[in-house]
Amino acid sequence: MHPGNPSKLLFTPGPLTTSNTVKEAMLRDLGSLDSDFLATVRSVRTRLLALGPYPAEEYECILMQGSGTYVVESVISSAIPRDGKLLALVNGAYGRRIAQMARVHGIALDVLEVEENRKFTAELVASHLASAEGITHVAVVHCETTSGMLNQVEEIGPVVRAIGASYIVDAMSSFGAVPIDMAGAHIDFLISSANKCIEGVPGFGFILANRRALHAAKGNARTLSLDIYDQWAGMEADGHFRFTPPIQTILAFEQALNELDEEGGVRARGERYRQNHLALCSGMRALGFEIYLADEDQSFIITSFRYPTHPAFQFAEFYERLWKLGFAIYPGKLSHEVCFRIGTIGRIMASDIEALLAAIQRVLQEMGVADMREAIGLDLRR
Ligand SMILES: *Cc1c(COP(=O)(O)O)cnc(C)c1O
């Protein structure tokens, strides 16, 4: 469609590569009150709950305009009452961002921060909670996209429940590919967005909320537009968004859900991503790259690779050369280590990973970094 300016393959933490059929679903004008659109909104809300499955007697789905951060902020600024106190579990930039939201909104805050290569486990959180006071809410990131770390959200849940606190999980980059047991993990608010593992385009996010916890949020919000209770109540009353919805994004999202079903659901999608990740890691290791995290802590969502020590390696040049070949990788975001990241989510197949590895090998040779590693037999003419 744009011959002079073709799409890149995106190996990023999102927005991601999407299918043509998802993009084509946007080629329609609809008003925000049209019955077609309202039916799509209803269906999307129901289908998100069905992915768990998260039983409709116990859980509600709220759609919220904005990027993922807006949706996390809608929960942080709505769920916690004036006399509440949030414990933010931080082992990366997204956890740190949650703590920052609490500060901006004047919410009482306790932060438990560990190194970015260390994962949160039940023991770690329990030992902190044993001496902490007045915690009413605990927030954690599931896949900390900063590093690729997968925190143990399901094991931490019972520890949070044991002190009677409410549990908020940012599952932005994992929902739709990693099954999450909301009920078993006592998760009250599970947050994700359109443009991650569901493979839609950017523009809104969603919250799956335990109904009791959602009702408890009534009147707590510190903002008008990000009030999750009002957003939900409005949608329940007449099916409408309170303010202009991202119509085309939601149409694309409905198609993305169809394609998730066609692929075989959350487990099948996770399996494709896992195969992408395994192929990427073995190819990159063969090229001489080191992976930042230990294998047992690493998700299949995104992987951080240490910069090679070879003096000819410059990340900006490496990135630019790959970009010109049609591959977008991602800079690092770690506080103390120089890494870059490669995502393995989105409409990316095994053949795309092979093509990326071949391009990386070629770029390393062009940059004169090739002598740090043996050729791995990839076909460079591809
Ligand atoms: C992508 C992401 C977000 C949201 O980022 P936006 O740029 O606002 O979409 C939040 N948390 C995690 C863990 C993410 O991966």
The ligand as an ORCA input file, in Angstrom:
! r2SCAN-3c Opt
* xyz 0 1
  C       4.067     -1.268     27.024
  C       3.979     -1.299     28.503
  C       3.270     -0.313     29.213
  C       2.572      0.856     28.556
  O       3.382      1.637     27.798
  P       2.750      2.706     26.809
  O       3.945      3.239     26.113
  O       2.048      3.719     27.611
  O       1.798      1.959     25.922
  C       3.129     -0.456     30.582
  N       3.685     -1.498     31.227
  C       4.376     -2.452     30.585
  C       4.932     -3.591     31.373
  C       4.552     -2.385     29.211
  O       5.234     -3.345     28.574
*
